[in-house]
Amino acid sequence: MHFCDDQLFDEDLALIGPDYKIYYDCLMGPNARSVLSAIKRMGDLPGIETIATGHGPLIRNHVAELVGRYQTWSQDQVKIATNVALFYTSGYGEGEKLGEAIQRGIAKTGVIVEAIDLRFAEPVEVREYTSMANGIVIAMPPQSGELGSQVGTLLSTIIATAGPKQAVGMYESAGGDDEPVDTLRSRIQSLGITEAFVPIRITGEPTEATYQLCEESGTDLGQWLTRDKAVKQMKALDNDLDKALGRLSGGLYIITAQKGDVKSAMLASWVSQASVKPLGLTIAVAKDRAIESLMKVGDRFVLNILEEGNYQTLMKHFLKRFAPGADRFADIETEVAVNGSPILTDALAYLECEVVTRMECSDHWLVYAIVDLGRVSNLDALTAVHHRKVGNHY
């Protein structure tokens, strides 16, 4: 705890209790499964008399009570939290960087990720993480070398512990000497375990597009794991309030962006002009949208404004679900904006923008951007309007 008084040990439990809980909620709660694993390993030690903490008084008078609180709080946290166990091998290929990209994608959906290094993991730890995880991601390690047999045993443990209610995804760390993806994939399919995403294969040096593929694959996994929760939240909204919110209308737009080799797009309706000097607008972007990673401070994008009576084709195309890494502009006519992002040729108008700031709003980012350039293709046409009947989803 972040607490300091004249007592060296935990003399007054009532006094230190609130700070003990605050510290847990802020720092330990998000890692509840790791806490439970550590407590379990502590049980194998002989009688513990003192816990020398890094913050606050040393624990001596209430060891069982305070450890018990950590265990109870962590068990409660595990019951409500959705998590993914990501197994990788440090120091091999690009596994760590690729894993970080997958973690970013998963985190967009609010799912907790526990990264476990197979180089140092014990079989008992692997079993614990696997059994408690809702989803599993495996970075295929090398077949040979000093870790060959150890990693093979751990992979067998993962497969033996996984169940049909879990989703499993795999990616190659470097290619070439990796454990074969197809062999493990076949075993997973034969057990009826859900495949989180199509295995990611590395055939050369990873590019920006490779990392984008990993991030989008992670997001797909997170969305699959939280699908029931999302439906439950939608149904929880009061019926009258739901319909009243649905009467908030907006235009129809498609946001397009490109950074290096990575490009993306998103159908949007929560768009509004926000300032005159400078010319600025706001866009609400869901945290789990692929384009979110291309709309951070300093990034540039194009806001394509759709035309009334001439928007169905574009809306239908960009409304569909794209597979991770898929080209969202296939069969769509585009031009290149001054800022490098795609302009949709069939749009009524477009605005070239630069992100100035972002505000976190629960499940969305509210992006404020200044407008640099713009053009209209038909001065007599009107903007397409999006009318909803309910407010609990787009």
Buried (B, 14 or more C-beta within 10 A) or exposed (E): BEBEEEBEEBBEEEEBBEBBBEBBEEEBBBBBBBBBBEBEEEEEEEEEEEBEBEEBBEBBBBBEEBBEBBBEBBEEBBEEBBBBBBBBBEEBBBBBEBBBBBBBBBBBBBBBBBBBBBBEBEEEBBBBBBEBBBBBBBBBBBBEEEBEEBBEEBBBBBBEBBEEEBBBBBBBBBBEBBBEBEEBBEBBEEEEBBBBBBBBEBEEEBEEEBBBBBBBBBBBBBBBBBEEBBEEEEEEBEEEEBBEBBEEEBBBBBBBBBBEEBBBBBBBBBBEEBEEEEBBBBBBBBBBBBBBBBBEEEBBBBBBBBBEEBBEEBBEBBEEEBEBBEEBBEEBEBEEBEBBBBBBEBBBBBBBBBBBEBEEEEBBBBBBBBBBEBEEEEEEBEBBEBEBEBBBEE
